[in-house]
């Protein structure tokens, strides 16, 4: 069993935890961004996810959907920091989905417990921003950038290449002073990967146990599920639940989802009947 040490707590990962998604963006692929509606709307959504049973919240102020463009640093900070401050003390850890060191530092100062970085702390200053705190970090694999990552993703061995990348980033984090007890890994479904890559990677999830670190899986409402089912983003709840349960069975410790209540129910059934 793993324990994940965050800024304000130590999380027991003896069961799959549910990370509820709070998008404070204007262009979220899932259509649930709250940037235009403002802080009150985002706060209400976060409170709904908490009431539904979220074990943690992941707050993002910049979309990373395929084809998205970067948000100015100051704007991203203005989106996420007030929400972190409003939710501080809500009873669950708060994660910030960002690849910018300045946003990391501002969010950690405001009370964030975990940095969820799609670039695995590769930006200049990112390692130092996390190492100088008590925050946990999720290191994710991405080929390319959000703007171009789905143009022509290519791998010779998608599973081994992603595992090698994550091993290297863990080593870099440890050299910077980030203890293994603060690290989670994410193979990055949909980030520079074709449907075939995603399928191969998903089937290989049990192999990631070899890395001896907690695993986060986020496939909720993603295009890979739309490609499989032919459903638009708003109609992917059954597919999202099925994928989340398969990920849990394969050893995922944290499930990053939009639909907390449905995922919680499905996990309860899985635990009772498995």
N, C-alpha and C positions, 0 to 999 in steps of 0.2 A: 504494500500500500504506500502511496505517495502522500506527503504533506507539501502544500505549496505555501511558502512564506511570502506574504504580501505586506504592504506598509502597515496595515492596522490589524492583521490577523494571520492565523495559520489555517489554511483550508485543508480539511481531510478529504482525500480523493478516493474514499472507499466505495463510492457509488458515482455514477455519471451525474455531474452537476450541469444545471441549465444556465447558460449565459444569455440573457435577454438583450436584444438589439435595440438601441435607441439612436436613430439616425437624425442628427441635427444638420441635415444637408438639404440642398435645394433640388438635387438630381439623383436621389437614390434609385437604384435599379428596381427595387421592390415597391416603389411608390409610397413609402412611408416616411419620407424625409420631413422634418419639422422646422427647417430653417426659416421658411417664409412665415409660418404661423407664430413663431417666437417661443420664448422660454416657457410660458405657461402651458402651451400645448405639448411641448416636449416633456415637461415635468408631469403632466397628467398621464402621458403615455408611459413614462417610467413607473409611476405609481400603479398603473394598471398591471404592468408586468410583475411588479413586486407582489401585488395582491394575488396574481395568478400562480405565484410560487417560484419566481426566478431566484436562483442562488447567487447570481451576480449580474451586473449590468455592464454592457459594452457601449460606450458613448463615442460616436464618431461625427466629426465636423467637416470631413472631406470625403466625397464619394470616391470609391476605388473601382466602380463598375468599368467594364471594358469601354474604352474610348473617352473616359472622363479626363478632365483637365485639372491641374493643381489649383487649390484655393490659396489665396495669399495668407501668409503666416498669421498676421494680425487678425484677419477675419476668422480663421479657424479657432484661434484662441478665444475670440469674442463669442463664438458659438458654444464652445464646450466648457469653458471655465465657470461661467455662471450656473450651468446645470450641475457640475460637480459640487460647487459650493452649496447649491440648494439641496442636493441629495446626500451630502456628507452626514453621516450618522444614521442613514436609513436602515442599517442592519445587515447589509450585504456589501461585499467588495465592489468597488467601482473601477472599471477598466476604461482606458482611453485608446481608441483606434486611431493611431497617427504614426507617421514616419518622420515627423519634423522634431528635432531636438528641442527647439524653443517651446513647442506645444507640449512636449513631454514634461519639461521643467515646470511650466506654468500649471499644468494639470496636477502634477505631483504636489506642488506647493498648495494647490487648492484642496487636496485630499484624495487624489486618485491612488488606487492601490496596485494597479497593474497597467503596464504599457503593452498594447497589442499592436505590433509593428509588422506590416506586410512586407517591409524591406529588411527585417531581421537585424535591425540596428546597424545598417551599413552606411547610413548618412553620416557625414563628418560631425562628430560631437554626440552622436546618439548613444554610443556605448558609455561615454562619460556621464551623460544625463541620467541614465538608469543606475550606473554603478555608484554614483554619488548620493543615492537615495536608498530607501528600504523597499522600493516597489518591486513587484514581480514583473516578468516580461514574457510575452509570447513571441517566439521567433518563427516567422512564417516564410515559406518558400514562394517566390514569384519569379517567373522568367520574363524579363523585360519590364515595362512600366504599364500602369493602367491604360495609358493612352494607346499603346501599341501591342500589348501582350497577347492579344488574340488574333493578330494578323497572320502569323505562320509559326505557331509553336512547334519546336522540334526537339526530340530527345533520342539518343541511341538506346538508353535504358532508363526510362522515366523514374522508376522506383529507386534504383541505385544512385542515380544522379541527385535526386532530392534528398536521400539519406546522407550522401556525402556532403551536400551543401549544409544540411542542418548540423551535422557533426562539426563542420568547420566553424559555423557560427556559434555553436555552444563553446567551442574551444576559445574563440575570440572573446566571448562574454566572460568566460572564467578568467582569462588573462587580464581582463579589465577590472576584475574584482566582483563579478556577479556570481554568487554561489549557485550551484546546481539546484538547491532547494527553492530558488526563485525563478526557475526556468520552466516554461511550457513550450511544446513544439506543435506546429501546424503545417501539414503538407501543402496547404494552399490550393484546395480544389477550385478550379476555374480561373486561376491566376497564371496565364500563360500555358494553358493546357487544353488540348482538344477533348472531345467526348471520349475518344478511345484512350487518351492519356488518363483522364479522370476515372474511367472504368478500371483500367489496370491498377491505378494507384489505390482505388477503393478496395479492390480485392486483396491488395497487399498490405492493408492496414495492420494486420497482426505482426508483420515483420518489424514495424516501428517499435515494438516492445524491446527489440535488441538495443535500442538507444538508451533504455533505462531512464526515461523521463516521461512526465505526463504528456498526454496527447490531446490537443483540441481539434475538433472537426467542425467545419462550418459549410454546410451544403444547402441550408434553408432557402427555398424558393429560387435556387440558382438555375442558370440557363441549361446546365447539364440535365436537370430534371425536366425542363421544358423540351429538350431534344428527345428525351426518352419517352415522354408521355404525350407530346404534342400540345400541352396545356400552356396558356398564358400565365404570367407571373402570379396573378391573383387567384389562379385555380390550382396552385401547386401544393396545397396543404397536405393531401394524402401522400403525395410523393415525398414531401419533406419529412413527414413522420416516418415513413418506411425507411428512408435513408438514414435518419437519425437513429432508429432502432438497430439497423444493421451496423452502424458505426459503434453504438454502445456494445453490441455483442462482440465486435472486433477488438474492443479494448479502449475506446475513446473515453477519456476522463472528463472532458468538458464538451458540451454540445452548444454551439452558438446558433441561436434560433430566433426567428421572428415570433413564432406562435408558442408562447410559454405554456399556457394551460393545456393545450392539446398534447404537447411533448411530455409534460408532467404526467398526464393520464396514461399515455402510451408506456412511459417508463415504469409506472406502477403496475401495469398489466404484465410487462416483460419480467419484472422482478418477481411477481406473484406466480407466474405460470412457467417460467423458464426452468 
